[in-house]
Amino acid sequence: MKNKTNFKTSDLQKMDRQNAVHLINSLGGFKSVALVGTSDVQGNTNLSIFSSFFHIGANPPLIGMIFRPSPPERDTMRNIMNTGFYTINHINEQIYKQAHQTSARYNREISEFDATGLSAEYKNNFAAPFVKESNIQLGIQFKEKIEIAINDTSMFIGEIVEIFIREDCLSEDGFVNLEKANTLTCSGLDSYHKTIQLDRLSYAKPDKEITSLLKS
């Protein structure tokens, strides 16, 4: 077994700031990464990559995301607060470089859709733009903002009110096959990954043996 490197808080404080940021951001393991689409009240579009999503509940279907401190001004946050709607769009292998580019700080009047060549798609009269190139798209209605005082971040909670999934990615039991959808994951701030499914397991009960749900 290989030796493990040990870090204490004092060691992190002595490290190069960017190296410490990379280290801490990688420790949480693989994360969901997606594009958040919004528009302002005049209809101007904005697109931004986020890797801070998390499931909150299924009934109602709630999803959370974290915003870092402002300033700088967060166009995505402002648009959500002003309109009450946004989209979450899975990133696939064909668009991950364009998705990453949306993290650049463009001037407010420049749409990241236009800057990166991604396509804004409006459908079902939903107020925010979807990413046409995404295989899984969620329409979200803003529900609650919670301020986190310890590091001046904000948690946004939204309800999933629209779902678009490529048909061949949806199983009969409702399970979404993310690999068929070519959904990517990420680690740290800039590392993108494909996945390989290991198994699907039966519901765990104290008196029942776990079995595989995958068909041979």
C-alpha positions as CSV (number, residue, x, y, z in Angstrom):
1,M,0.0,0.0,0.0
2,K,1.4,3.4,-1.0
3,N,2.0,6.1,1.6
4,K,-0.5,8.9,2.0
5,T,0.3,12.6,2.0
6,N,-1.0,14.4,5.1
7,F,-2.2,18.0,5.0
8,K,-3.2,20.1,8.0
9,T,-5.0,23.4,7.9
10,S,-1.7,25.2,8.5
11,D,-0.2,23.4,5.5
12,L,-3.1,24.6,3.3
13,Q,-2.6,28.2,4.4
14,K,1.1,28.0,3.3
15,M,0.3,26.5,-0.1
16,D,0.0,28.5,-3.3
17,R,-3.5,29.8,-3.3
18,Q,-4.5,28.2,-6.7
19,N,-3.0,24.9,-5.7
20,A,-4.9,24.8,-2.5
21,V,-8.1,25.7,-4.4
22,H,-7.5,22.8,-6.8
23,L,-6.9,20.4,-3.9
24,I,-10.0,21.3,-1.9
25,N,-12.2,21.3,-4.9
26,S,-11.1,17.8,-5.9
27,L,-11.6,16.2,-2.5
28,G,-15.4,16.0,-2.8
29,G,-15.1,13.4,-5.6
30,F,-17.0,13.4,-8.8
31,K,-19.7,16.0,-9.1
32,S,-22.7,16.8,-11.3
33,V,-21.9,19.4,-13.9
34,A,-24.4,21.2,-16.1
35,L,-25.2,24.4,-17.9
36,V,-27.7,26.8,-16.3
37,G,-29.7,28.8,-18.9
38,T,-31.4,32.1,-18.0
39,S,-32.8,35.2,-19.6
40,D,-33.4,38.7,-18.1
41,V,-36.7,40.5,-18.2
42,Q,-35.8,41.9,-21.7
43,G,-35.2,38.4,-23.0
44,N,-31.4,38.6,-23.2
45,T,-29.9,35.1,-22.6
46,N,-27.2,34.0,-20.3
47,L,-25.5,30.6,-19.9
48,S,-23.2,29.5,-17.2
49,I,-21.5,26.2,-16.1
50,F,-22.1,25.0,-12.5
51,S,-20.9,22.0,-10.6
52,S,-22.7,22.5,-7.3
53,F,-26.0,20.7,-7.9
54,F,-27.6,18.3,-5.4
55,H,-30.8,16.4,-5.1
56,I,-33.1,17.6,-2.3
57,G,-36.3,15.6,-2.8
58,A,-38.5,13.7,-5.2
59,N,-42.0,14.9,-4.1
60,P,-42.0,17.7,-4.8
61,P,-39.0,17.3,-7.2
62,L,-36.5,19.8,-5.8
63,I,-32.9,20.4,-6.8
64,G,-30.3,22.7,-5.1
65,M,-27.3,24.7,-6.3
66,I,-24.7,26.9,-4.6
67,F,-23.7,30.4,-5.7
68,R,-20.3,31.7,-4.7
69,P,-20.1,35.1,-3.1
70,S,-20.8,38.3,-5.1
71,P,-19.1,40.5,-6.3
72,P,-18.4,39.8,-9.1
73,E,-21.9,40.3,-10.2
74,R,-23.7,37.1,-11.0
75,D,-25.9,37.4,-14.1
76,T,-27.4,34.0,-13.5
77,M,-28.4,34.8,-10.0
78,R,-29.9,38.2,-11.0
79,N,-31.9,36.6,-13.8
80,I,-33.3,33.8,-11.6
81,M,-34.3,36.3,-8.9
82,N,-36.0,38.6,-11.5
83,T,-37.8,36.0,-13.6
84,G,-38.2,33.0,-11.3
85,F,-37.1,30.5,-13.9
86,Y,-34.0,28.7,-15.2
87,T,-32.9,25.6,-17.0
88,I,-30.4,22.9,-16.1
89,N,-28.8,21.2,-19.1
90,H,-26.6,18.1,-18.9
91,I,-23.2,18.4,-20.6
92,N,-22.1,15.7,-23.1
93,E,-18.9,14.9,-24.8
94,Q,-19.7,17.0,-27.9
95,I,-20.1,20.3,-26.0
96,Y,-17.9,20.1,-22.9
97,K,-15.3,22.5,-24.2
98,Q,-18.0,25.0,-25.1
99,A,-19.6,24.5,-21.7
100,H,-16.3,25.1,-19.9
101,Q,-15.9,28.3,-21.9
102,T,-19.0,29.8,-20.4
103,S,-17.1,30.1,-17.1
104,A,-15.2,33.1,-18.7
105,R,-16.3,36.5,-17.5
106,Y,-18.0,38.0,-20.5
107,N,-19.4,41.5,-20.5
108,R,-23.1,41.5,-19.4
109,E,-24.3,42.4,-22.9
110,I,-22.7,39.3,-24.5
111,S,-24.7,36.1,-24.4
112,E,-22.6,33.0,-23.7
113,F,-24.8,31.1,-26.1
114,D,-23.5,33.3,-28.9
115,A,-19.9,33.4,-27.6
116,T,-19.6,29.6,-27.5
117,G,-21.8,28.6,-30.4
118,L,-24.4,26.8,-28.3
119,S,-28.0,27.0,-29.3
120,A,-30.7,28.6,-27.1
121,E,-33.9,26.7,-27.4
122,Y,-37.3,27.8,-26.1
123,K,-40.2,25.3,-25.8
124,N,-43.5,24.7,-24.1
125,N,-43.7,28.5,-23.4
126,F,-41.0,28.0,-20.7
127,A,-39.5,31.4,-19.7
128,A,-35.8,30.4,-19.7
129,P,-33.7,29.0,-22.6
130,F,-32.7,25.3,-22.8
131,V,-29.4,24.2,-24.5
132,K,-30.5,22.5,-27.7
133,E,-27.4,20.3,-27.8
134,S,-28.0,18.8,-24.4
135,N,-29.6,15.3,-24.2
136,I,-31.2,15.9,-20.8
137,Q,-32.9,19.3,-20.1
138,L,-34.7,20.4,-16.9
139,G,-36.9,23.4,-16.6
140,I,-36.7,24.8,-13.0
141,Q,-38.9,27.2,-11.1
142,F,-37.2,29.1,-8.3
143,K,-38.6,28.4,-4.9
144,E,-36.2,29.5,-2.1
145,K,-32.9,31.2,-1.4
146,I,-30.9,30.4,1.7
147,E,-27.9,32.5,2.8
148,I,-25.0,30.5,4.2
149,A,-23.2,32.9,6.5
150,I,-20.0,30.8,7.1
151,N,-18.6,31.5,3.7
152,D,-21.1,34.1,2.2
153,T,-22.5,31.7,-0.3
154,S,-26.2,31.3,-1.3
155,M,-28.2,28.1,-1.8
156,F,-30.9,28.2,-4.4
157,I,-33.7,25.6,-4.3
158,G,-35.8,25.1,-7.4
159,E,-38.6,22.8,-8.4
160,I,-38.3,20.7,-11.6
161,V,-41.4,21.6,-13.7
162,E,-40.2,20.5,-17.1
163,I,-38.2,17.4,-18.1
164,F,-36.9,16.6,-21.6
165,I,-34.9,13.3,-22.0
166,R,-33.8,11.6,-25.2
167,E,-36.2,8.7,-25.5
168,D,-33.6,5.9,-25.7
169,C,-32.1,7.1,-22.3
170,L,-35.3,6.4,-20.3
171,S,-35.8,2.9,-18.8
172,E,-39.2,1.3,-18.2
173,D,-38.9,1.8,-14.4
174,G,-38.1,5.5,-14.7
175,F,-34.4,5.1,-14.3
176,V,-32.4,7.5,-16.5
177,N,-29.4,6.0,-18.3
178,L,-26.9,8.8,-18.1
179,E,-24.3,6.9,-20.1
180,K,-26.6,6.6,-23.0
181,A,-27.2,10.3,-22.7
182,N,-23.4,10.8,-22.8
183,T,-23.7,12.9,-19.6
184,L,-20.3,13.9,-18.2
185,T,-19.2,14.4,-14.7
186,C,-16.4,16.5,-13.3
187,S,-13.9,16.7,-10.5
188,G,-12.2,19.8,-9.2
189,L,-12.7,23.0,-11.3
190,D,-11.5,21.8,-14.8
191,S,-11.5,18.0,-15.1
192,Y,-14.2,16.3,-17.1
193,H,-15.0,12.6,-17.0
194,K,-17.0,9.9,-18.8
195,T,-18.4,7.1,-16.6
196,I,-18.8,3.3,-16.7
197,Q,-21.8,1.7,-14.9
198,L,-20.7,-0.9,-12.5
199,D,-24.1,-2.2,-11.5
200,R,-27.7,-1.4,-10.4
201,L,-28.6,-3.1,-7.1
202,S,-32.0,-4.1,-5.6
203,Y,-33.5,-2.2,-2.7
204,A,-31.6,-3.0,0.5
205,K,-33.6,-4.8,3.3
206,P,-32.3,-6.4,6.4
207,D,-33.6,-9.9,5.6
208,K,-33.1,-9.9,1.8
209,E,-30.0,-10.5,-0.3
210,I,-28.9,-7.7,-2.6
211,T,-29.2,-8.7,-6.3
212,S,-28.3,-7.0,-9.5
213,L,-31.0,-5.3,-11.5
214,L,-29.0,-5.4,-14.7
215,K,-30.2,-7.9,-17.3
216,S,-27.5,-10.3,-18.4
